Amino acid sequence: MRDTLMIAQVVISVLIVISVLLQNRAEGLGTMFGGGGEIFRTKRGLEKFLYYATIVLTVVFATLSLIIVKLSK
């Protein structure tokens, strides 16, 4: 049981990394060198899905971590 949960935790951690890397921050080299350009917009489509998926995956990851700790005692 514990091994299965640990494998699931590794898979979820990979999915978290992928979802974070796929998110568009809209910060290019222009903002790095002092360009203003603060544009506030709403998240739509895939960007919104990745945002909420990252939150859900993080909560699942934390829950799995607590369960694995509880089972190891």
Secondary structure, 3 states (H helix, E strand, C coil): CHHHHHHHHHHHHHHHHHHHHHCCCCCCHHHHCCCCCCCCCCCCCHHHHHHHHHHHHHHHHHHHHHHHHHHHC
